[in-house]
Amino acid sequence: MTNKGTFANTQFSVLDLVPIALGNSNLQSMQNSLDLARNAENFGYKRFWVSEHHNTNSLVSSATVVLLGYLAQGTSTIRIGSGGVMLPNHAPLIVAEQFGTLETLYPNRIDLGLGRAPGTDQLTAHALRRGKHESVQDFPNDIEELQTYFSIENQDGSVRAIPGEGLDIPIYLLGSSTFSAQLAARKGLPYAFASHFAPTHLKEALDLYKGGFTPSKYLDKPYAMACVNVFVADSDEEAEYLATSFYQMALGIITNAREPLQPPVEDMDEIWNYQQQAMVKNMMYFTFKGTKETVEKELGEFIRTTGVDEVIVTSHIYDHQARIKSYRLLSELFNEK
């Protein structure tokens, strides 16, 4: 296999939603996340991100910053960050203080990925935001306020983030549409697209980001990232089998029947109908599954077509050891042998 050639210029990272597999406790799910982070570090992944979600019994990543501290303390070199913190749910000052604390405790290892979706349903979003009404400028303004708190120039400000002030904490803008792509381009920030569940606008968003990029003190050229679903196993059939847990999770999103991550099944046709299958496959279009050879070919084509600098991998696999094995097999494709 042409391992070095296929992924030679591409970084690989992990996104973990900290899923609750059926039969596991909340604690076990968090412990599995730490174990996965430790393995990802050993396998050579660049960063390990956790996403903010609320009011779902299938994920346990609501207190995202607390989890990031747990993961950072239990690892040594891999970058730990949010993929992302949903900024409208929080005051920028609080985010600056929290991530300033993380960066102080774990220097040069903390990433701050920011999204503008609620990460939950509208009723829960209302509970989080306490009736706050957003305008289109709130997200850009909140980012500017956050950057101000991180800046050394704010040392004479009336409101300061301590710790946080003067620390080099990289900010990444996350999105599933074109809004954040254009904002990231305008502000000269790295951009990550959520193609693992929202494939429709990937090409348009990346084109807008790269075409409109303005160099900044943070970046001199665009840095594009894309999240995809990956399942690697010893055979194509086994990978397809493992992916059925992921399909059941996606079906739950469509039918609004959120459940813990279910065990894999032999035949998804006993669970979904044709229309549901089409909806899941459309929503999860950028899913790569199979042997190392199969994934190398298909994921390699994705990288060539999109031109992304970094691939963020998420893998909803029921069995924890099978999930670790999937990440290990993928790492063998981007590591030198």
C-alpha positions as CSV (number, residue, x, y, z in Angstrom):
1,M,0.0,0.0,0.0
2,T,1.1,3.5,-0.7
3,N,0.6,4.6,2.9
4,K,2.9,7.6,2.9
5,G,1.8,8.9,-0.4
6,T,-2.0,8.7,0.0
7,F,-2.2,10.8,3.2
8,A,1.3,12.3,3.2
9,N,0.1,15.9,3.7
10,T,-3.0,15.3,5.7
11,Q,-3.4,15.5,9.5
12,F,-5.8,13.1,11.3
13,S,-7.7,13.9,14.5
14,V,-10.6,12.4,16.5
15,L,-14.0,13.8,17.4
16,D,-15.7,12.0,20.2
17,L,-19.4,12.8,21.1
18,V,-18.8,10.6,24.2
19,P,-21.7,8.2,23.3
20,I,-23.4,6.0,25.9
21,A,-23.5,2.5,24.6
22,L,-26.4,0.4,25.7
23,G,-25.6,-1.2,29.0
24,N,-22.9,1.3,29.9
25,S,-23.2,3.9,32.7
26,N,-22.4,7.6,32.3
27,L,-19.1,7.0,34.1
28,Q,-18.1,4.1,31.9
29,S,-18.8,6.2,28.8
30,M,-16.5,8.9,30.1
31,Q,-13.8,6.4,31.0
32,N,-14.1,4.9,27.5
33,S,-13.6,8.4,26.1
34,L,-10.3,8.8,28.1
35,D,-9.2,5.3,27.0
36,L,-9.9,6.3,23.4
37,A,-7.9,9.5,23.8
38,R,-4.9,7.7,25.2
39,N,-5.0,5.3,22.3
40,A,-5.4,8.1,19.8
41,E,-2.4,9.7,21.3
42,N,-0.4,6.5,20.9
43,F,-1.6,6.0,17.4
44,G,-0.4,9.5,16.3
45,Y,-3.6,11.5,15.9
46,K,-3.1,15.2,16.2
47,R,-6.0,16.3,18.4
48,F,-8.9,14.8,20.3
49,W,-12.1,17.0,20.3
50,V,-15.3,16.6,22.3
51,S,-18.6,18.3,21.2
52,E,-21.1,20.0,23.4
53,H,-24.6,18.4,23.5
54,H,-27.4,18.7,26.0
55,N,-30.6,16.9,27.0
56,T,-29.9,13.6,25.3
57,N,-29.6,10.2,26.9
58,S,-27.3,8.9,24.2
59,L,-24.4,11.3,24.8
60,V,-22.7,12.4,27.9
61,S,-20.7,15.5,26.7
62,S,-22.9,18.3,28.2
63,A,-20.2,19.6,30.7
64,T,-17.7,19.8,27.8
65,V,-15.0,21.8,29.6
66,V,-15.0,19.5,32.6
67,L,-14.5,16.5,30.3
68,L,-11.7,18.3,28.5
69,G,-9.9,18.7,31.8
70,Y,-10.4,15.0,32.5
71,L,-9.0,14.1,29.1
72,A,-6.1,16.5,29.2
73,Q,-5.0,15.2,32.7
74,G,-5.1,11.6,31.5
75,T,-3.0,12.2,28.3
76,S,0.4,13.7,27.7
77,T,0.9,15.1,24.2
78,I,-2.3,15.0,22.1
79,R,-4.1,18.3,21.7
80,I,-7.4,18.4,23.6
81,G,-10.2,20.7,22.5
82,S,-13.9,21.4,21.9
83,G,-15.5,20.4,18.7
84,G,-17.1,22.5,19.7
85,V,-18.3,24.8,22.4
86,M,-21.6,26.3,21.3
87,L,-20.7,29.9,22.0
88,P,-24.3,31.3,22.1
89,N,-24.9,29.1,25.1
90,H,-22.2,30.8,27.1
91,A,-20.9,34.3,28.0
92,P,-17.6,34.9,26.2
93,L,-15.9,35.8,29.5
94,I,-16.8,32.4,31.0
95,V,-15.4,30.6,27.9
96,A,-12.2,32.7,28.1
97,E,-11.7,31.9,31.8
98,Q,-12.4,28.2,31.4
99,F,-10.1,27.7,28.4
100,G,-7.5,30.0,30.0
101,T,-7.6,27.7,33.0
102,L,-7.2,24.6,30.8
103,E,-4.3,26.2,28.8
104,T,-2.6,27.2,32.1
105,L,-2.8,23.7,33.4
106,Y,-2.0,22.0,30.1
107,P,0.2,24.4,28.1
108,N,0.3,24.3,24.3
109,R,-2.3,21.5,24.2
110,I,-5.7,23.2,24.2
111,D,-7.9,24.0,21.2
112,L,-11.1,26.1,21.3
113,G,-13.5,25.1,18.5
114,L,-16.6,27.3,18.4
115,G,-20.0,26.6,16.9
116,R,-23.2,28.7,16.9
117,A,-25.9,26.0,17.0
118,P,-27.5,25.2,20.4
119,G,-26.3,21.6,20.4
120,T,-29.8,20.5,21.6
121,D,-33.5,21.0,21.0
122,Q,-35.2,24.4,21.1
123,L,-36.7,24.0,24.5
124,T,-33.4,23.1,26.1
125,A,-31.7,25.9,24.2
126,H,-34.2,28.3,25.8
127,A,-33.3,26.9,29.2
128,L,-29.6,27.4,28.4
129,R,-29.9,30.9,27.0
130,R,-32.6,32.1,29.4
131,G,-34.7,33.7,26.7
132,K,-31.9,35.5,24.9
133,H,-32.9,36.5,21.4
134,E,-30.1,36.2,18.9
135,S,-29.2,38.4,15.9
136,V,-27.0,37.5,13.0
137,Q,-24.2,39.6,14.5
138,D,-24.2,38.0,17.9
139,F,-21.9,35.1,17.0
140,P,-19.2,37.4,15.2
141,N,-19.4,39.9,18.1
142,D,-19.0,37.2,20.7
143,I,-15.9,35.8,18.9
144,E,-14.4,39.3,18.9
145,E,-15.2,39.7,22.6
146,L,-13.6,36.4,23.3
147,Q,-10.5,37.3,21.3
148,T,-10.3,40.5,23.3
149,Y,-10.2,38.7,26.6
150,F,-7.4,36.5,25.3
151,S,-5.3,39.4,24.1
152,I,-2.5,40.9,26.1
153,E,-3.8,44.3,25.0
154,N,-6.7,43.8,27.3
155,Q,-4.6,44.0,30.5
156,D,-5.8,47.5,31.1
157,G,-9.5,46.6,30.3
158,S,-12.3,47.0,32.8
159,V,-13.2,43.3,32.4
160,R,-10.4,40.8,32.1
161,A,-10.1,37.0,31.8
162,I,-7.8,35.7,34.5
163,P,-6.5,33.2,33.6
164,G,-6.8,33.5,29.9
165,E,-5.3,36.9,29.1
166,G,-2.2,36.8,26.9
167,L,-2.5,33.0,26.3
168,D,-2.1,31.5,22.8
169,I,-5.3,29.4,22.6
170,P,-6.1,28.7,18.9
171,I,-9.7,29.3,17.9
172,Y,-11.4,27.2,15.2
173,L,-14.7,28.0,13.7
174,L,-17.0,25.1,13.1
175,G,-20.0,25.0,10.8
176,S,-22.5,22.9,8.8
177,S,-23.5,25.7,6.4
178,T,-21.7,28.6,4.7
179,F,-22.1,31.2,7.4
180,S,-19.1,30.2,9.6
181,A,-17.1,29.5,6.5
182,Q,-17.3,33.1,5.4
183,L,-16.8,34.3,8.9
184,A,-13.7,32.2,9.3
185,A,-12.3,33.4,6.0
186,R,-13.0,37.1,7.0
187,K,-11.3,36.7,10.4
188,G,-8.4,34.6,9.1
189,L,-9.2,31.6,11.3
190,P,-9.0,27.8,10.7
191,Y,-12.4,26.3,9.7
192,A,-13.9,22.8,10.3
193,F,-16.9,21.6,8.4
194,A,-19.4,19.1,10.0
195,S,-19.6,16.9,6.9
196,H,-20.2,13.8,9.2
197,F,-23.8,14.7,9.4
198,A,-24.3,17.7,7.1
199,P,-22.7,16.9,3.7
200,T,-24.8,19.1,1.5
201,H,-22.8,22.4,1.7
202,L,-19.3,21.0,2.1
203,K,-17.9,22.0,-1.3
204,E,-19.6,25.4,-1.3
205,A,-18.4,26.1,2.2
206,L,-14.8,25.1,1.5
207,D,-14.8,27.2,-1.7
208,L,-16.1,30.2,0.1
209,Y,-13.6,29.8,2.9
210,K,-10.6,29.3,0.7
211,G,-11.6,31.9,-1.9
212,G,-12.4,34.6,0.6
213,F,-9.6,33.9,3.1
214,T,-7.9,37.0,4.5
215,P,-4.5,36.4,6.2
216,S,-4.3,37.3,9.8
217,K,-2.0,37.1,12.8
218,Y,-3.4,33.7,13.4
219,L,-3.0,32.2,9.9
220,D,-1.2,33.3,6.8
221,K,-3.2,30.9,4.6
222,P,-6.5,28.9,4.9
223,Y,-6.6,25.8,7.0
224,A,-9.6,23.6,6.2
225,M,-10.8,20.6,8.2
226,A,-13.6,18.2,7.6
227,C,-15.2,15.7,9.9
228,V,-16.2,12.3,8.5
229,N,-17.5,8.9,9.8
230,V,-15.0,6.1,9.5
231,F,-15.3,2.3,10.3
232,V,-12.3,0.2,9.6
233,A,-12.2,-3.6,10.2
234,D,-10.5,-6.8,9.0
235,S,-13.2,-7.2,6.3
236,D,-15.6,-5.0,4.4
237,E,-18.5,-7.1,5.8
238,E,-17.3,-6.6,9.4
239,A,-17.0,-2.9,8.9
240,E,-20.5,-2.8,7.5
241,Y,-21.8,-4.8,10.5
242,L,-20.1,-2.4,13.0
243,A,-21.6,0.6,11.1
244,T,-25.2,-0.6,11.8
245,S,-24.9,0.8,15.4
246,F,-24.2,4.2,13.7
247,Y,-27.1,3.8,11.3
248,Q,-29.5,3.1,14.2
249,M,-28.2,6.2,16.0
250,A,-28.8,8.3,12.8
251,L,-32.2,6.8,12.4
252,G,-33.0,7.9,16.0
253,I,-32.1,11.5,15.0
254,I,-34.5,11.3,12.0
255,T,-37.3,9.8,14.0
256,N,-36.6,11.8,17.2
257,A,-36.2,8.6,19.2
258,R,-32.8,9.1,20.8
259,E,-31.5,6.0,22.6
260,P,-28.1,4.8,23.8
261,L,-25.9,3.5,21.1
262,Q,-27.3,0.1,20.1
263,P,-25.5,-3.2,19.4
264,P,-24.8,-3.9,15.7
265,V,-27.4,-6.0,13.8
266,E,-27.1,-8.4,10.9
267,D,-29.9,-6.7,8.8
268,M,-30.8,-3.1,9.0
269,D,-33.8,-3.8,6.6
270,E,-35.6,-5.2,9.7
271,I,-35.3,-1.8,11.4
272,W,-35.7,0.9,8.8
273,N,-37.9,1.3,5.7
274,Y,-36.6,2.4,2.3
275,Q,-37.4,6.1,2.9
276,Q,-35.6,6.1,6.2
277,Q,-32.6,4.3,4.7
278,A,-32.4,7.0,2.0
279,M,-32.6,9.8,4.6
280,V,-29.8,8.3,6.8
281,K,-27.5,7.5,3.8
282,N,-28.0,11.1,2.5
283,M,-27.4,12.7,5.9
284,M,-24.4,10.5,6.6
285,Y,-23.1,10.6,3.0
286,F,-19.4,11.0,4.0
287,T,-19.1,7.7,5.7
288,F,-16.1,5.5,4.9
289,K,-16.1,1.9,5.9
290,G,-14.3,-1.3,5.1
291,T,-10.8,-2.8,5.2
292,K,-7.8,-0.5,5.3
293,E,-7.5,-0.9,1.5
294,T,-11.1,0.1,0.9
295,V,-10.9,3.1,3.3
296,E,-7.5,4.2,1.9
297,K,-9.0,4.4,-1.6
298,E,-12.3,6.1,-0.8
299,L,-11.0,8.4,1.9
300,G,-8.0,9.3,-0.2
301,E,-10.4,10.3,-3.0
302,F,-12.3,12.5,-0.5
303,I,-9.1,14.3,0.5
304,R,-8.0,14.8,-3.1
305,T,-11.4,16.1,-4.1
306,T,-11.9,18.5,-1.2
307,G,-8.3,19.5,-0.6
308,V,-8.7,19.6,3.2
309,D,-5.7,19.9,5.3
310,E,-7.0,17.8,8.2
311,V,-9.6,15.0,8.5
312,I,-11.4,14.7,11.8
313,V,-12.7,11.2,12.3
314,T,-15.7,10.1,14.4
315,S,-16.6,6.4,14.7
316,H,-19.8,5.4,16.5
317,I,-19.0,1.8,17.2
318,Y,-20.8,-0.1,19.9
319,D,-18.0,-2.3,21.2
320,H,-15.2,-0.2,22.7
321,Q,-12.4,-2.4,21.7
322,A,-13.7,-2.6,18.1
323,R,-13.8,1.2,18.1
324,I,-10.1,1.4,19.3
325,K,-9.2,-1.1,16.6
326,S,-10.8,0.9,13.9
327,Y,-8.8,4.0,14.9
328,R,-5.6,1.9,15.0
329,L,-6.1,0.4,11.6
330,L,-6.8,3.9,10.2
331,S,-3.6,5.2,11.9
332,E,-1.6,2.6,10.0
333,L,-2.6,4.3,6.8
334,F,-1.2,7.7,7.8
335,N,1.8,6.6,9.8
336,E,5.1,5.5,8.3
337,K,5.7,1.8,8.7
